[in-house]
Structures are given as structure tokens and as C-alpha cells.
Amino acid sequence: MAVALKVGATTSSAIQSTSAIGQPARQAFWILYAGFVALPILAGLDKFFHLLVNWDQYLAPIVTRILPVSGHTFMLAVGVIEVVAGLLVLARPRIGAYVVALWLWGIIVNLMLIPGFFDIALRDFGLSLGALALARLSAQFGSKPLGV
């Protein structure tokens, strides 16, 4: 009887470990994947509509002076790049997540040039760590989660 209980417990444990419910790492992958697809796309699109915030305020004045175009035009280009980055994560999270992490580090450098935006730079550093975690998890759970 003790053997039957042990076999039942082992079988239940094996079923749980092979299902998504029993795999915290797989769950973490899907949470990060969904977030790093949706958020860059939404933030990128909002560069055109300013429904969330006036994104132009986050461009460092020194960067604005160096640019050959207006700050607003540059932020529109940023929006396009962010949408493309989100789509890259959608299709190839293993590559796209590294691109997003690098992009976030560029944003951090820009924010560090603006007094009063250090809190947002810190938040973006945390986001970049999440992007790196997604890249690492993508190595295990497939670089093509949608089969593309």
C-alpha cells in the first residue's frame, strides 16, 4: 500500500512538472514574453498619440541640441523603433529581448542626462533586467514560441 501511494505521488508530481502549471520557469517566460511584446509596441505607438504622456519631455536637452532633426521628429523615430523591437520579441524573443535590453540602456543613458529623471532610469534598469531574463529563458523554451 505504501508503494501504491508513492507511485501515485510520483505520477502526480510528474504530471505537474510536465504541464505549464508545474513549471514556474515556463510561466515566467510567458509573463515576460507577453509584457515585452506588448509594452514596447504600446509605448512606441503612443509616441504618435501622446495619450499616456508627452514623450518629448524625456529627451535630454543635450541630445536635442546634437540632433539634426527636431526632438519631436526624433521621438517619432523612437516610436517606430520601439514597435519594431516589440515585433522582434514576438517573432524571435531570444534576439528581441537582447535588443530591448540594449535599447533600454540607451534610454537610461539619456535619462541620466536629465536632472529629476533618475527614478525613471532606475525603473528602466529593472525593465532591462527583465528583458535579459526573457532572453535567457528563451534559450530554454524556444526562440520561436509562435512557431514563426
N, CA, C and O atoms as a GROMACS GRO file, in nm:
protein
  592
    1MET      N    1   0.082  -0.120   0.000
    1MET     CA    2   0.000   0.000   0.000
    1MET      C    3   0.086   0.125   0.000
    1MET      O    4   0.055   0.222  -0.069
    2ALA      N    5   0.195   0.123   0.076
    2ALA     CA    6   0.285   0.239   0.078
    2ALA      C    7   0.346   0.259  -0.059
    2ALA      O    8   0.368   0.373  -0.101
    3VAL      N    9   0.374   0.151  -0.130
    3VAL     CA   10   0.429   0.162  -0.263
    3VAL      C   11   0.329   0.228  -0.357
    3VAL      O   12   0.367   0.312  -0.439
    4ALA      N   13   0.203   0.191  -0.347
    4ALA     CA   14   0.100   0.249  -0.434
    4ALA      C   15   0.086   0.399  -0.410
    4ALA      O   16   0.068   0.475  -0.505
    5LEU      N   17   0.096   0.441  -0.287
    5LEU     CA   18   0.087   0.584  -0.257
    5LEU      C   19   0.206   0.658  -0.315
    5LEU      O   20   0.193   0.768  -0.369
    6LYS      N   21   0.322   0.595  -0.302
    6LYS     CA   22   0.442   0.661  -0.354
    6LYS      C   23   0.435   0.672  -0.506
    6LYS      O   24   0.472   0.776  -0.561
    7VAL      N   25   0.390   0.570  -0.573
    7VAL     CA   26   0.377   0.574  -0.718
    7VAL      C   27   0.276   0.681  -0.758
    7VAL      O   28   0.300   0.758  -0.851
    8GLY      N   29   0.163   0.686  -0.687
    8GLY     CA   30   0.062   0.788  -0.716
    8GLY      C   31   0.118   0.928  -0.697
    8GLY      O   32   0.091   1.016  -0.778
    9ALA      N   33   0.193   0.949  -0.592
    9ALA     CA   34   0.252   1.080  -0.566
    9ALA      C   35   0.353   1.115  -0.675
    9ALA      O   36   0.359   1.229  -0.721
   10THR      N   37   0.432   1.016  -0.715
   10THR     CA   38   0.532   1.039  -0.819
   10THR      C   39   0.464   1.072  -0.952
   10THR      O   40   0.507   1.163  -1.022
   11THR      N   41   0.359   0.999  -0.985
   11THR     CA   42   0.287   1.023  -1.109
   11THR      C   43   0.227   1.163  -1.109
   11THR      O   44   0.236   1.236  -1.208
   12SER      N   45   0.165   1.200  -0.998
   12SER     CA   46   0.106   1.333  -0.988
   12SER      C   47   0.214   1.440  -1.002
   12SER      O   48   0.194   1.542  -1.068
   13SER      N   49   0.327   1.416  -0.939
   13SER     CA   50   0.438   1.511  -0.947
   13SER      C   51   0.490   1.521  -1.090
   13SER      O   52   0.520   1.630  -1.138
   14ALA      N   53   0.500   1.407  -1.159
   14ALA     CA   54   0.549   1.406  -1.297
   14ALA      C   55   0.452   1.480  -1.389
   14ALA      O   56   0.495   1.553  -1.479
   15ILE      N   57   0.323   1.463  -1.367
   15ILE     CA   58   0.224   1.532  -1.449
   15ILE      C   59   0.236   1.683  -1.427
   15ILE      O   60   0.233   1.761  -1.522
   16GLN      N   61   0.248   1.722  -1.301
   16GLN     CA   62   0.260   1.864  -1.271
   16GLN      C   63   0.385   1.924  -1.334
   16GLN      O   64   0.381   2.035  -1.386
   17SER      N   65   0.497   1.852  -1.328
   17SER     CA   66   0.621   1.909  -1.378
   17SER      C   67   0.623   1.918  -1.530
   17SER      O   68   0.698   1.998  -1.586
   18THR      N   69   0.541   1.839  -1.600
   18THR     CA   70   0.538   1.847  -1.745
   18THR      C   71   0.432   1.946  -1.795
   18THR      O   72   0.433   1.983  -1.913
   19SER      N   73   0.342   1.988  -1.710
   19SER     CA   74   0.242   2.086  -1.752
   19SER      C   75   0.295   2.226  -1.725
   19SER      O   76   0.387   2.246  -1.645
   20ALA      N   77   0.236   2.322  -1.791
   20ALA     CA   78   0.276   2.461  -1.771
   20ALA      C   79   0.254   2.506  -1.628
   20ALA      O   80   0.328   2.589  -1.576
   21ILE      N   81   0.151   2.451  -1.564
   21ILE     CA   82   0.120   2.490  -1.427
   21ILE      C   83   0.234   2.450  -1.334
   21ILE      O   84   0.262   2.520  -1.236
   22GLY      N   85   0.298   2.340  -1.362
   22GLY     CA   86   0.404   2.291  -1.276
   22GLY      C   87   0.542   2.343  -1.311
   22GLY      O   88   0.641   2.298  -1.251
   23GLN      N   89   0.553   2.435  -1.405
   23GLN     CA   90   0.684   2.484  -1.446
   23GLN      C   91   0.693   2.635  -1.428
   23GLN      O   92   0.658   2.711  -1.518
   24PRO      N   93   0.739   2.678  -1.312
   24PRO     CA   94   0.750   2.822  -1.287
   24PRO      C   95   0.837   2.895  -1.389
   24PRO      O   96   0.809   3.009  -1.424
   25ALA      N   97   0.942   2.831  -1.436
   25ALA     CA   98   1.029   2.897  -1.535
   25ALA      C   99   0.954   2.920  -1.666
   25ALA      O  100   0.969   3.026  -1.728
   26ARG      N  101   0.874   2.824  -1.707
   26ARG     CA  102   0.794   2.842  -1.829
   26ARG      C  103   0.690   2.953  -1.809
   26ARG      O  104   0.666   3.033  -1.899
   27GLN      N  105   0.629   2.956  -1.692
   27GLN     CA  106   0.534   3.063  -1.660
   27GLN      C  107   0.603   3.199  -1.666
   27GLN      O  108   0.549   3.295  -1.721
   28ALA      N  109   0.722   3.206  -1.608
   28ALA     CA  110   0.797   3.332  -1.610
   28ALA      C  111   0.828   3.373  -1.754
   28ALA      O  112   0.818   3.491  -1.789
   29PHE      N  113   0.865   3.276  -1.837
   29PHE     CA  114   0.890   3.306  -1.978
   29PHE      C  115   0.768   3.369  -2.042
   29PHE      O  116   0.780   3.474  -2.106
   30TRP      N  117   0.650   3.309  -2.026
   30TRP     CA  118   0.530   3.361  -2.091
   30TRP      C  119   0.487   3.496  -2.036
   30TRP      O  120   0.437   3.580  -2.111
   31ILE      N  121   0.506   3.519  -1.907
   31ILE     CA  122   0.474   3.650  -1.849
   31ILE      C  123   0.565   3.758  -1.910
   31ILE      O  124   0.518   3.862  -1.954
   32LEU      N  125   0.696   3.731  -1.910
   32LEU     CA  126   0.791   3.827  -1.966
   32LEU      C  127   0.771   3.844  -2.117
   32LEU      O  128   0.779   3.955  -2.169
   33TYR      N  129   0.744   3.735  -2.184
   33TYR     CA  130   0.722   3.739  -2.329
   33TYR      C  131   0.603   3.831  -2.362
   33TYR      O  132   0.614   3.919  -2.447
   34ALA      N  133   0.492   3.809  -2.295
   34ALA     CA  134   0.373   3.892  -2.321
   34ALA      C  135   0.402   4.039  -2.291
   34ALA      O  136   0.364   4.127  -2.368
   35GLY      N  137   0.469   4.064  -2.180
   35GLY     CA  138   0.500   4.202  -2.143
   35GLY      C  139   0.594   4.270  -2.240
   35GLY      O  140   0.572   4.386  -2.276
   36PHE      N  141   0.699   4.201  -2.282
   36PHE     CA  142   0.798   4.264  -2.369
   36PHE      C  143   0.758   4.262  -2.516
   36PHE      O  144   0.828   4.317  -2.600
   37VAL      N  145   0.645   4.200  -2.548
   37VAL     CA  146   0.584   4.220  -2.680
   37VAL      C  147   0.493   4.342  -2.672
   37VAL      O  148   0.503   4.434  -2.754
   38ALA      N  149   0.404   4.342  -2.573
   38ALA     CA  150   0.301   4.447  -2.565
   38ALA      C  151   0.357   4.585  -2.528
   38ALA      O  152   0.321   4.684  -2.592
   39LEU      N  153   0.443   4.591  -2.429
   39LEU     CA  154   0.483   4.722  -2.378
   39LEU      C  155   0.565   4.807  -2.475
   39LEU      O  156   0.536   4.926  -2.489
   40PRO      N  157   0.664   4.752  -2.543
   40PRO     CA  158   0.734   4.836  -2.642
   40PRO      C  159   0.642   4.882  -2.756
   40PRO      O  160   0.654   4.994  -2.805
   41ILE      N  161   0.551   4.793  -2.797
   41ILE     CA  162   0.459   4.831  -2.904
   41ILE      C  163   0.367   4.943  -2.858
   41ILE      O  164   0.347   5.041  -2.930
   42LEU      N  165   0.310   4.929  -2.738
   42LEU     CA  166   0.220   5.033  -2.687
   42LEU      C  167   0.294   5.166  -2.665
   42LEU      O  168   0.244   5.272  -2.702
   43ALA      N  169   0.413   5.159  -2.604
   43ALA     CA  170   0.490   5.283  -2.581
   43ALA      C  171   0.530   5.345  -2.714
   43ALA      O  172   0.527   5.467  -2.729
   44GLY      N  173   0.568   5.262  -2.811
   44GLY     CA  174   0.607   5.313  -2.942
   44GLY      C  175   0.491   5.380  -3.014
   44GLY      O  176   0.508   5.488  -3.070
   45LEU      N  177   0.375   5.318  -3.011
   45LEU     CA  178   0.258   5.378  -3.075
   45LEU      C  179   0.217   5.508  -3.005
   45LEU      O  180   0.172   5.602  -3.070
   46ASP      N  181   0.235   5.512  -2.873
   46ASP     CA  182   0.195   5.633  -2.800
   46ASP      C  183   0.287   5.751  -2.830
   46ASP      O  184   0.250   5.865  -2.802
   47LYS      N  185   0.403   5.727  -2.886
   47LYS     CA  186   0.490   5.838  -2.928
   47LYS      C  187   0.419   5.923  -3.033
   47LYS      O  188   0.449   6.041  -3.050
   48PHE      N  189   0.323   5.862  -3.105
   48PHE     CA  190   0.248   5.933  -3.210
   48PHE      C  191   0.122   5.999  -3.156
   48PHE      O  192   0.074   6.097  -3.214
   49PHE      N  193   0.067   5.946  -3.046
   49PHE     CA  194  -0.063   5.994  -2.998
   49PHE      C  195  -0.059   6.069  -2.866
   49PHE      O  196  -0.151   6.145  -2.835
   50HIS      N  197   0.046   6.050  -2.788
   50HIS     CA  198   0.063   6.116  -2.658
   50HIS      C  199  -0.058   6.098  -2.567
   50HIS      O  200  -0.100   6.192  -2.499
   51LEU      N  201  -0.114   5.979  -2.565
   51LEU     CA  202  -0.226   5.952  -2.475
   51LEU      C  203  -0.178   5.925  -2.332
   51LEU      O  204  -0.247   5.958  -2.236
   52LEU      N  205  -0.062   5.865  -2.319
   52LEU     CA  206  -0.008   5.833  -2.186
   52LEU      C  207   0.069   5.950  -2.127
   52LEU      O  208   0.052   5.984  -2.010
   53VAL      N  209   0.152   6.011  -2.210
   53VAL     CA  210   0.240   6.118  -2.161
   53VAL      C  211   0.298   6.191  -2.283
   53VAL      O  212   0.297   6.138  -2.394
   54ASN      N  213   0.349   6.310  -2.261
   54ASN     CA  214   0.423   6.380  -2.365
   54ASN      C  215   0.566   6.326  -2.362
   54ASN      O  216   0.648   6.370  -2.281
   55TRP      N  217   0.596   6.234  -2.450
   55TRP     CA  218   0.724   6.164  -2.450
   55TRP      C  219   0.841   6.257  -2.480
   55TRP      O  220   0.955   6.226  -2.444
   56ASP      N  221   0.816   6.368  -2.546
   56ASP     CA  222   0.924   6.460  -2.583
   56ASP      C  223   0.998   6.513  -2.461
   56ASP      O  224   1.115   6.551  -2.471
   57GLN      N  225   0.931   6.517  -2.345
   57GLN     CA  226   0.995   6.568  -2.224
   57GLN      C  227   1.108   6.477  -2.173
   57GLN      O  228   1.191   6.519  -2.093
   58TYR      N  229   1.111   6.353  -2.220
   58TYR     CA  230   1.213   6.260  -2.175
   58TYR      C  231   1.339   6.261  -2.260
   58TYR      O  232   1.429   6.180  -2.239
   59LEU      N  233   1.346   6.351  -2.354
   59LEU     CA  234   1.466   6.363  -2.438
   59LEU      C  235   1.558   6.467  -2.376
   59LEU      O  236   1.519   6.583  -2.357
   60ALA      N  237   1.680   6.427  -2.345
   60ALA     CA  238   1.775   6.516  -2.280
   60ALA      C  239   1.804   6.638  -2.369
   60ALA      O  240   1.819   6.624  -2.490
   61PRO      N  241   1.810   6.758  -2.309
   61PRO     CA  242   1.838   6.879  -2.388
   61PRO      C  243   1.966   6.871  -2.470
   61PRO      O  244   1.972   6.921  -2.582
   62ILE      N  245   2.068   6.807  -2.414
   62ILE     CA  246   2.194   6.796  -2.489
   62ILE      C  247   2.175   6.710  -2.614
   62ILE      O  248   2.235   6.737  -2.718
   63VAL      N  249   2.090   6.609  -2.604
   63VAL     CA  250   2.061   6.524  -2.720
   63VAL      C  251   1.985   6.605  -2.824
   63VAL      O  252   2.013   6.595  -2.944
   64THR      N  253   1.890   6.685  -2.779
   64THR     CA  254   1.812   6.768  -2.871
   64THR      C  255   1.901   6.864  -2.948
   64THR      O  256   1.880   6.887  -3.067
   65ARG      N  257   2.001   6.921  -2.880
   65ARG     CA  258   2.093   7.014  -2.946
   65ARG      C  259   2.180   6.945  -3.051
   65ARG      O  260   2.218   7.006  -3.151
   66ILE      N  261   2.212   6.820  -3.029
   66ILE     CA  262   2.300   6.746  -3.121
   66ILE      C  263   2.225   6.694  -3.244
   66ILE      O  264   2.284   6.678  -3.350
   67LEU      N  265   2.096   6.668  -3.228
   67LEU     CA  266   2.018   6.606  -3.336
   67LEU      C  267   2.005   6.696  -3.459
   67LEU      O  268   1.994   6.818  -3.446
   68PRO      N  269   2.006   6.636  -3.577
   68PRO     CA  270   1.985   6.714  -3.699
   68PRO      C  271   1.836   6.739  -3.727
   68PRO      O  272   1.802   6.810  -3.821
   69VAL      N  273   1.748   6.680  -3.645
   69VAL     CA  274   1.603   6.697  -3.659
   69VAL      C  275   1.547   6.745  -3.526
   69VAL      O  276   1.618   6.746  -3.425
   70SER      N  277   1.422   6.786  -3.527
   70SER     CA  278   1.360   6.830  -3.402
   70SER      C  279   1.346   6.713  -3.305
   70SER      O  280   1.346   6.597  -3.346
   71GLY      N  281   1.336   6.746  -3.178
   71GLY     CA  282   1.320   6.643  -3.076
   71GLY      C  283   1.195   6.560  -3.100
   71GLY      O  284   1.196   6.439  -3.080
   72HIS      N  285   1.088   6.625  -3.141
   72HIS     CA  286   0.962   6.553  -3.167
   72HIS      C  287   0.978   6.454  -3.282
   72HIS      O  288   0.931   6.340  -3.274
   73THR      N  289   1.043   6.497  -3.389
   73THR     CA  290   1.066   6.407  -3.503
   73THR      C  291   1.151   6.288  -3.459
   73THR      O  292   1.124   6.174  -3.499
   74PHE      N  293   1.252   6.313  -3.378
   74PHE     CA  294   1.335   6.205  -3.327
   74PHE      C  295   1.251   6.107  -3.244
   74PHE      O  296   1.268   5.986  -3.256
   75MET      N  297   1.162   6.160  -3.160
   75MET     CA  298   1.079   6.073  -3.077
   75MET      C  299   0.982   5.991  -3.162
   75MET      O  300   0.946   5.880  -3.123
   76LEU      N  301   0.940   6.042  -3.275
   76LEU     CA  302   0.858   5.962  -3.366
   76LEU      C  303   0.938   5.844  -3.420
   76LEU      O  304   0.887   5.733  -3.433
   77ALA      N  305   1.064   5.869  -3.452
   77ALA     CA  306   1.153   5.760  -3.497
   77ALA      C  307   1.173   5.659  -3.384
   77ALA      O  308   1.177   5.539  -3.408
   78VAL      N  309   1.187   5.709  -3.263
   78VAL     CA  310   1.199   5.621  -3.146
   78VAL      C  311   1.076   5.531  -3.136
   78VAL      O  312   1.086   5.412  -3.108
   79GLY      N  313   0.958   5.591  -3.161
   79GLY     CA  314   0.834   5.513  -3.156
   79GLY      C  315   0.834   5.400  -3.258
   79GLY      O  316   0.792   5.288  -3.227
   80VAL      N  317   0.882   5.428  -3.377
   80VAL     CA  318   0.888   5.324  -3.480
   80VAL      C  319   0.984   5.213  -3.436
   80VAL      O  320   0.952   5.095  -3.452
   81ILE      N  321   1.098   5.250  -3.383
   81ILE     CA  322   1.197   5.151  -3.337
   81ILE      C  323   1.139   5.066  -3.225
   81ILE      O  324   1.162   4.945  -3.222
   82GLU      N  325   1.064   5.127  -3.135
   82GLU     CA  326   1.006   5.050  -3.024
   82GLU      C  327   0.901   4.952  -3.074
   82GLU      O  328   0.894   4.839  -3.025
   83VAL      N  329   0.821   4.991  -3.170
   83VAL     CA  330   0.723   4.899  -3.228
   83VAL      C  331   0.795   4.782  -3.294
   83VAL      O  332   0.757   4.666  -3.276
   84VAL      N  333   0.899   4.812  -3.369
   84VAL     CA  334   0.977   4.705  -3.436
   84VAL      C  335   1.041   4.614  -3.331
   84VAL      O  336   1.044   4.492  -3.349
   85ALA      N  337   1.092   4.670  -3.222
   85ALA     CA  338   1.152   4.588  -3.116
   85ALA      C  339   1.049   4.495  -3.055
   85ALA      O  340   1.078   4.378  -3.030
   86GLY      N  341   0.928   4.545  -3.031
   86GLY     CA  342   0.822   4.460  -2.977
   86GLY      C  343   0.786   4.348  -3.073
   86GLY      O  344   0.763   4.234  -3.030
   87LEU      N  345   0.780   4.378  -3.202
   87LEU     CA  346   0.751   4.276  -3.302
   87LEU      C  347   0.864   4.174  -3.312
   87LEU      O  348   0.840   4.056  -3.337
   88LEU      N  349   0.988   4.221  -3.294
   88LEU     CA  350   1.102   4.129  -3.294
   88LEU      C  351   1.094   4.033  -3.175
   88LEU      O  352   1.123   3.914  -3.188
   89VAL      N  353   1.055   4.084  -3.060
   89VAL     CA  354   1.035   3.996  -2.943
   89VAL      C  355   0.925   3.895  -2.974
   89VAL      O  356   0.937   3.778  -2.939
   90LEU      N  357   0.818   3.940  -3.040
   90LEU     CA  358   0.708   3.850  -3.076
   90LEU      C  359   0.758   3.733  -3.161
   90LEU      O  360   0.724   3.618  -3.135
   91ALA      N  361   0.838   3.764  -3.262
   91ALA     CA  362   0.882   3.662  -3.357
   91ALA      C  363   1.004   3.585  -3.309
   91ALA      O  364   1.013   3.464  -3.330
   92ARG      N  365   1.098   3.653  -3.247
   92ARG     CA  366   1.225   3.593  -3.205
   92ARG      C  367   1.265   3.647  -3.067
   92ARG      O  368   1.354   3.732  -3.057
   93PRO      N  369   1.201   3.600  -2.962
   93PRO     CA  370   1.228   3.657  -2.829
   93PRO      C  371   1.372   3.645  -2.784
   93PRO      O  372   1.421   3.729  -2.709
   94ARG      N  373   1.440   3.543  -2.828
   94ARG     CA  374   1.580   3.525  -2.785
   94ARG      C  375   1.667   3.640  -2.836
   94ARG      O  376   1.760   3.681  -2.766
   95ILE      N  377   1.639   3.690  -2.954
   95ILE     CA  378   1.713   3.803  -3.011
   95ILE      C  379   1.649   3.934  -2.966
   95ILE      O  380   1.717   4.026  -2.920
   96GLY      N  381   1.518   3.942  -2.979
   96GLY     CA  382   1.445   4.064  -2.949
   96GLY      C  383   1.463   4.112  -2.806
   96GLY      O  384   1.469   4.232  -2.781
   97ALA      N  385   1.472   4.018  -2.712
   97ALA     CA  386   1.488   4.057  -2.572
   97ALA      C  387   1.623   4.126  -2.550
   97ALA      O  388   1.632   4.222  -2.473
   98TYR      N  389   1.727   4.079  -2.617
   98TYR     CA  390   1.857   4.147  -2.607
   98TYR      C  391   1.851   4.286  -2.670
   98TYR      O  392   1.910   4.380  -2.619
   99VAL      N  393   1.779   4.298  -2.782
   99VAL     CA  394   1.764   4.429  -2.846
   99VAL      C  395   1.692   4.525  -2.752
   99VAL      O  396   1.732   4.640  -2.738
  100VAL      N  397   1.586   4.478  -2.688
  100VAL     CA  398   1.510   4.562  -2.595
  100VAL      C  399   1.599   4.602  -2.476
  100VAL      O  400   1.596   4.718  -2.434
  101ALA      N  401   1.678   4.509  -2.423
  101ALA     CA  402   1.767   4.543  -2.311
  101ALA      C  403   1.866   4.651  -2.353
  101ALA      O  404   1.888   4.747  -2.278
  102LEU      N  405   1.926   4.637  -2.470
  102LEU     CA  406   2.019   4.739  -2.518
  102LEU      C  407   1.950   4.872  -2.540
  102LEU      O  408   2.005   4.977  -2.506
  103TRP      N  409   1.830   4.868  -2.595
  103TRP     CA  410   1.752   4.990  -2.616
  103TRP      C  411   1.725   5.058  -2.483
  103TRP      O  412   1.738   5.180  -2.472
  104LEU      N  413   1.686   4.980  -2.384
  104LEU     CA  414   1.660   5.038  -2.251
  104LEU      C  415   1.785   5.101  -2.192
  104LEU      O  416   1.776   5.204  -2.125
  105TRP      N  417   1.901   5.042  -2.215
  105TRP     CA  418   2.026   5.101  -2.163
  105TRP      C  419   2.052   5.235  -2.232
  105TRP      O  420   2.102   5.327  -2.168
  106GLY      N  421   2.019   5.246  -2.360
  106GLY     CA  422   2.031   5.374  -2.427
  106GLY      C  423   1.937   5.478  -2.368
  106GLY      O  424   1.974   5.594  -2.351
  107ILE      N  425   1.816   5.435  -2.336
  107ILE     CA  426   1.720   5.525  -2.272
  107ILE      C  427   1.771   5.568  -2.136
  107ILE      O  428   1.757   5.684  -2.097
  108ILE      N  429   1.831   5.475  -2.062
  108ILE     CA  430   1.885   5.506  -1.930
  108ILE      C  431   1.993   5.613  -1.939
  108ILE      O  432   1.994   5.708  -1.861
  109VAL      N  433   2.083   5.598  -2.035
  109VAL     CA  434   2.190   5.698  -2.053
  109VAL      C  435   2.127   5.834  -2.080
  109VAL      O  436   2.168   5.934  -2.022
  110ASN      N  437   2.028   5.838  -2.169
  110ASN     CA  438   1.959   5.964  -2.199
  110ASN      C  439   1.896   6.021  -2.072
  110ASN      O  440   1.908   6.141  -2.047
  111LEU      N  441   1.828   5.939  -1.994
  111LEU     CA  442   1.760   5.988  -1.873
  111LEU      C  443   1.858   6.035  -1.766
  111LEU      O  444   1.826   6.125  -1.688
  112MET      N  445   1.975   5.976  -1.762
  112MET     CA  446   2.075   6.018  -1.663
  112MET      C  447   2.128   6.158  -1.695
  112MET      O  448   2.189   6.222  -1.609
  113LEU      N  449   2.105   6.204  -1.816
  113LEU     CA  450   2.147   6.339  -1.855
  113LEU      C  451   2.043   6.445  -1.818
  113LEU      O  452   2.066   6.565  -1.838
  114ILE      N  453   1.929   6.402  -1.764
  114ILE     CA  454   1.821   6.494  -1.727
  114ILE      C  455   1.804   6.491  -1.575
  114ILE      O  456   1.761   6.389  -1.521
  115PRO      N  457   1.835   6.600  -1.505
  115PRO     CA  458   1.811   6.601  -1.361
  115PRO      C  459   1.662   6.579  -1.332
  115PRO      O  460   1.575   6.637  -1.397
  116GLY      N  461   1.636   6.496  -1.233
  116GLY     CA  462   1.498   6.472  -1.194
  116GLY      C  463   1.434   6.350  -1.258
  116GLY      O  464   1.318   6.319  -1.228
  117PHE      N  465   1.505   6.281  -1.344
  117PHE     CA  466   1.450   6.162  -1.409
  117PHE      C  467   1.526   6.035  -1.370
  117PHE      O  468   1.515   5.932  -1.438
  118PHE      N  469   1.601   6.043  -1.262
  118PHE     CA  470   1.680   5.927  -1.220
  118PHE      C  471   1.591   5.811  -1.177
  118PHE      O  472   1.629   5.695  -1.193
  119ASP      N  473   1.473   5.841  -1.122
  119ASP     CA  474   1.381   5.735  -1.080
  119ASP      C  475   1.331   5.655  -1.201
  119ASP      O  476   1.314   5.534  -1.193
  120ILE      N  477   1.308   5.723  -1.311
  120ILE     CA  478   1.263   5.654  -1.432
  120ILE      C  479   1.378   5.573  -1.491
  120ILE      O  480   1.357   5.464  -1.545
  121ALA      N  481   1.500   5.625  -1.480
  121ALA     CA  482   1.617   5.550  -1.526
  121ALA      C  483   1.633   5.422  -1.444
  121ALA      O  484   1.665   5.316  -1.499
  122LEU      N  485   1.610   5.431  -1.315
  122LEU     CA  486   1.618   5.313  -1.229
  122LEU      C  487   1.510   5.212  -1.267
  122LEU      O  488   1.537   5.092  -1.272
  123ARG      N  489   1.390   5.258  -1.292
  123ARG     CA  490   1.282   5.170  -1.336
  123ARG      C  491   1.320   5.100  -1.466
  123ARG      O  492   1.300   4.980  -1.481
  124ASP      N  493   1.376   5.177  -1.561
  124ASP     CA  494   1.414   5.118  -1.689
  124ASP      C  495   1.529   5.018  -1.674
  124ASP      O  496   1.538   4.923  -1.751
  125PHE      N  497   1.615   5.040  -1.575
  125PHE     CA  498   1.720   4.939  -1.549
  125PHE      C  499   1.655   4.809  -1.503
  125PHE      O  500   1.695   4.701  -1.546
  126GLY      N  501   1.555   4.819  -1.416
  126GLY     CA  502   1.481   4.699  -1.375
  126GLY      C  503   1.415   4.630  -1.493
  126GLY      O  504   1.416   4.508  -1.503
  127LEU      N  505   1.357   4.709  -1.582
  127LEU     CA  506   1.297   4.652  -1.703
  127LEU      C  507   1.402   4.582  -1.789
  127LEU      O  508   1.376   4.477  -1.847
  128SER      N  509   1.522   4.641  -1.796
  128SER     CA  510   1.628   4.579  -1.878
  128SER      C  511   1.669   4.444  -1.819
  128SER      O  512   1.703   4.351  -1.893
  129LEU      N  513   1.665   4.432  -1.687
  129LEU     CA  514   1.694   4.303  -1.624
  129LEU      C  515   1.586   4.200  -1.661
  129LEU      O  516   1.616   4.083  -1.683
  130GLY      N  517   1.461   4.245  -1.666
  130GLY     CA  518   1.354   4.157  -1.709
  130GLY      C  519   1.373   4.113  -1.854
  130GLY      O  520   1.347   3.997  -1.888
  131ALA      N  521   1.418   4.203  -1.940
  131ALA     CA  522   1.444   4.168  -2.080
  131ALA      C  523   1.557   4.066  -2.089
  131ALA      O  524   1.550   3.972  -2.169
  132LEU      N  525   1.660   4.084  -2.009
  132LEU     CA  526   1.769   3.986  -2.008
  132LEU      C  527   1.721   3.850  -1.958
  132LEU      O  528   1.762   3.746  -2.010
  133ALA      N  529   1.634   3.851  -1.857
  133ALA     CA  530   1.578   3.725  -1.808
  133ALA      C  531   1.497   3.657  -1.918
  133ALA      O  532   1.504   3.535  -1.934
  134LEU      N  533   1.420   3.734  -1.993
  134LEU     CA  534   1.344   3.677  -2.105
  134LEU      C  535   1.438   3.616  -2.208
  134LEU      O  536   1.412   3.507  -2.260
  135ALA      N  537   1.546   3.685  -2.239
  135ALA     CA  538   1.643   3.631  -2.336
  135ALA      C  539   1.698   3.497  -2.288
  135ALA      O  540   1.710   3.403  -2.366
  136ARG      N  541   1.732   3.490  -2.162
  136ARG     CA  542   1.788   3.364  -2.108
  136ARG      C  543   1.682   3.254  -2.106
  136ARG      O  544   1.712   3.140  -2.141
  137LEU      N  545   1.559   3.287  -2.065
  137LEU     CA  546   1.453   3.187  -2.064
  137LEU      C  547   1.418   3.141  -2.206
  137LEU      O  548   1.378   3.027  -2.226
  138SER      N  549   1.434   3.230  -2.303
  138SER     CA  550   1.406   3.195  -2.442
  138SER      C  551   1.501   3.087  -2.492
  138SER      O  552   1.465   3.008  -2.580
  139ALA      N  553   1.620   3.083  -2.436
  139ALA     CA  554   1.716   2.979  -2.476
  139ALA      C  555   1.661   2.841  -2.440
  139ALA      O  556   1.688   2.744  -2.512
  140GLN      N  557   1.586   2.831  -2.332
  140GLN     CA  558   1.532   2.702  -2.290
  140GLN      C  559   1.397   2.672  -2.352
  140GLN      O  560   1.370   2.558  -2.388
  141PHE      N  561   1.312   2.771  -2.364
  141PHE     CA  562   1.175   2.748  -2.404
  141PHE      C  563   1.148   2.779  -2.550
  141PHE      O  564   1.032   2.787  -2.592
  142GLY      N  565   1.252   2.796  -2.626
  142GLY     CA  566   1.237   2.813  -2.770
  142GLY      C  567   1.246   2.957  -2.814
  142GLY      O  568   1.186   3.047  -2.754
  143SER      N  569   1.322   2.978  -2.919
  143SER     CA  570   1.338   3.113  -2.971
  143SER      C  571   1.222   3.150  -3.063
  143SER      O  572   1.213   3.263  -3.109
  144LYS      N  573   1.132   3.055  -3.091
  144LYS     CA  574   1.018   3.079  -3.180
  144LYS      C  575   0.890   3.030  -3.112
  144LYS      O  576   0.835   2.928  -3.153
  145PRO      N  577   0.841   3.099  -3.009
  145PRO     CA  578   0.726   3.047  -2.935
  145PRO      C  579   0.598   3.040  -3.018
  145PRO      O  580   0.509   2.961  -2.985
  146LEU      N  581   0.586   3.119  -3.121
  146LEU     CA  582   0.465   3.116  -3.205
  146LEU      C  583   0.484   3.026  -3.327
  146LEU      O  584   0.395   3.018  -3.412
  147GLY      N  585   0.599   2.959  -3.335
  147GLY     CA  586   0.627   2.872  -3.447
  147GLY      C  587   0.663   2.945  -3.575
  147GLY      O  588   0.666   2.886  -3.683
  148VAL      N  589   0.690   3.075  -3.563
  148VAL     CA  590   0.722   3.157  -3.681
  148VAL      C  591   0.866   3.136  -3.721
  148VAL      O  592   0.912   3.196  -3.818
   0.00000   0.00000   0.00000
